[in-house]
Amino acid sequence: MALSKIKSTSLETDATNLVKISTVTLSGDVSAEFDLDSTYEHFLFRFSAIHISANTDDFKVDFSLTSDTNYASATITYMGSRNYQSEISGTGTAGNVNNYSTGTSSSAVIANYVSADNDHSIDGTFEIYNPSNTTFTKGFRGECVYMEAGDNIIRTVTHGDIRNATAVDKIKFFMASGNMASGKITQYGVKI
């Protein structure tokens, strides 16, 4: 039996489907905000070396509906799960699941209990699908890798949907109590 080469078309290996829209370089920012429109049905955000100011803080995402400026009216349902490995003991578990929240808040936790140690940062991605659609819910998912306070290496996966039949025109990433001292967030449109 002959083996044939399989071409992967994932976002990571086939970057020709990504169009860079903007990059925010963080320097003590409380939040980073990005516009969403109907140019793309799928947006991807990459987090690179985000260092935070307040220990045990939560990294969150929030959504603004069309003409909404207070980021508080979207209805979302989401779930986050965590895997961790202790840096100290070398032991860990896969499948330590936390249901962070569900409900009517428009913000979702995408990394929780993050360490602010000088050599710790958040890296990962966040995606939102069909944000300008006014008929269906809008799905999203995020994945982050970071150190939590207590020196556990954490991988979180968050997924959910925005229940409103209204377009989402803005998205912002922020810390629950502190700020993002340094790092970058890059926004891409995904060509389908």
C-alpha positions in Angstrom: 0.0 0.0 0.0 1.4 3.4 -1.0 1.2 6.3 1.3 0.0 9.6 -0.2 0.8 13.1 1.1 -2.0 14.7 2.9 -2.2 18.5 2.8 -3.4 20.1 5.9 -5.6 23.1 5.6 -5.8 24.1 9.2 -5.4 27.8 10.2 -2.0 27.0 11.7 -0.5 25.3 8.7 -2.2 27.0 5.8 -1.8 30.7 6.6 -2.9 31.8 3.1 -6.5 31.8 4.4 -5.6 34.5 7.1 -5.8 38.2 6.3 -4.1 40.3 9.0 -6.4 43.2 9.9 -4.6 44.8 12.9 -2.3 44.3 15.9 -2.6 46.0 19.3 0.7 46.2 21.2 -0.2 46.3 24.9 1.4 48.5 27.4 -0.6 48.8 30.6 -3.9 48.7 28.7 -7.1 47.9 30.6 -8.7 46.5 27.4 -8.0 45.9 23.7 -11.0 46.5 21.4 -11.5 45.4 17.8 -14.2 46.2 15.2 -16.1 43.4 13.5 -18.1 43.7 10.3 -19.5 41.7 7.4 -16.2 41.6 5.5 -15.4 38.1 7.0 -17.7 35.4 8.4 -14.9 34.2 10.7 -12.4 36.2 12.7 -9.3 34.9 14.6 -7.4 36.7 17.3 -3.9 35.6 18.4 -2.6 36.4 21.9 1.2 36.7 22.1 3.1 36.9 25.4 0.4 38.9 27.3 1.9 39.7 30.7 -0.6 41.0 33.3 -0.3 43.3 36.3 -2.5 41.7 38.9 -1.9 38.2 40.2 -4.8 35.7 40.1 -6.7 37.8 37.6 -9.1 36.5 34.9 -8.6 37.2 31.1 -12.0 37.9 29.6 -13.8 38.6 26.3 -16.8 40.9 25.9 -19.1 41.5 23.0 -20.9 44.7 21.8 -24.1 44.4 19.8 -24.8 46.8 16.9 -24.9 50.4 18.1 -24.3 49.2 21.7 -21.6 51.0 23.5 -21.8 49.5 27.0 -20.9 45.8 26.3 -23.6 44.6 28.7 -26.5 43.5 26.6 -25.4 40.4 24.7 -26.7 37.1 26.1 -24.2 34.3 25.9 -23.9 30.7 27.0 -20.4 29.3 27.4 -18.3 26.7 29.1 -14.6 26.5 29.8 -12.5 23.5 30.6 -9.0 23.3 32.0 -6.1 20.9 31.9 -3.1 21.5 34.1 0.3 20.2 35.1 2.1 21.2 38.3 5.4 22.9 37.6 6.6 21.9 41.1 5.6 18.2 41.4 5.5 17.2 37.7 2.1 15.6 38.2 -1.1 16.8 36.7 -4.4 15.7 35.2 -6.2 15.9 31.9 -9.9 16.7 32.2 -10.1 18.9 35.3 -13.3 20.4 34.0 -14.7 23.7 35.3 -18.0 25.1 34.0 -17.0 28.7 34.5 -20.4 30.3 33.8 -23.5 30.5 31.8 -26.1 33.2 31.7 -26.9 36.7 30.6 -23.6 38.4 31.0 -21.9 39.4 27.8 -18.4 38.6 29.0 -16.7 35.2 29.2 -13.6 34.0 31.0 -11.0 32.6 28.6 -8.1 32.3 31.1 -8.7 32.3 34.9 -6.5 32.7 38.0 -3.6 33.9 35.8 -0.1 34.5 37.4 1.5 37.9 37.2 5.0 36.6 37.9 7.6 38.4 35.8 8.3 35.4 33.6 4.6 34.3 33.0 2.3 35.3 30.1 -0.8 34.2 28.2 -0.6 32.8 24.7 -3.4 31.5 22.6 -6.3 32.1 20.1 -9.9 33.2 20.0 -12.3 32.8 17.2 -15.8 34.2 16.5 -18.1 32.9 13.6 -20.6 35.0 11.7 -20.6 38.0 13.9 -22.7 40.1 11.5 -25.4 37.5 11.2 -28.9 38.7 12.4 -30.7 35.4 12.1 -28.6 32.8 13.9 -26.6 32.7 17.1 -22.9 33.4 16.8 -20.4 30.7 17.9 -17.0 31.4 19.5 -14.1 29.4 21.0 -10.9 30.2 22.6 -7.8 28.4 23.7 -5.1 29.8 26.0 -1.9 28.4 27.6 -0.5 30.2 30.7 0.8 29.8 34.2 -1.8 30.2 36.9 -0.9 31.5 40.4 0.6 28.5 42.2 2.8 27.6 39.3 0.5 25.2 37.5 0.8 25.1 33.7 -2.8 25.6 32.4 -4.5 25.0 29.1 -8.1 26.4 28.9 -10.6 25.8 26.2 -13.7 28.0 26.1 -16.6 27.7 23.8 -20.1 29.1 23.5 -22.5 31.2 21.6 -24.1 34.6 21.6 -27.8 34.1 21.7 -28.9 37.5 20.3 -30.2 37.7 16.7 -28.3 40.9 16.4 -25.0 41.6 14.8 -21.9 41.8 17.0 -19.9 44.8 15.9 -17.1 45.0 18.5 -15.2 42.6 20.7 -12.8 43.5 23.5 -10.3 41.5 25.6 -9.6 42.6 29.1 -8.5 41.6 32.6 -11.2 41.4 35.3 -9.4 43.7 37.7 -5.9 44.7 36.5 -4.4 45.5 33.2 -2.4 43.9 30.4 1.1 45.2 31.0 2.7 44.0 27.8 2.1 41.6 24.8 0.2 41.7 21.5 -3.2 40.8 20.2 -3.5 40.4 16.4 -6.8 40.3 14.5 -7.2 38.2 11.3 -10.1 37.8 8.9 -10.4 34.2 7.7 -11.1 33.6 4.0 -13.5 30.8 3.5 
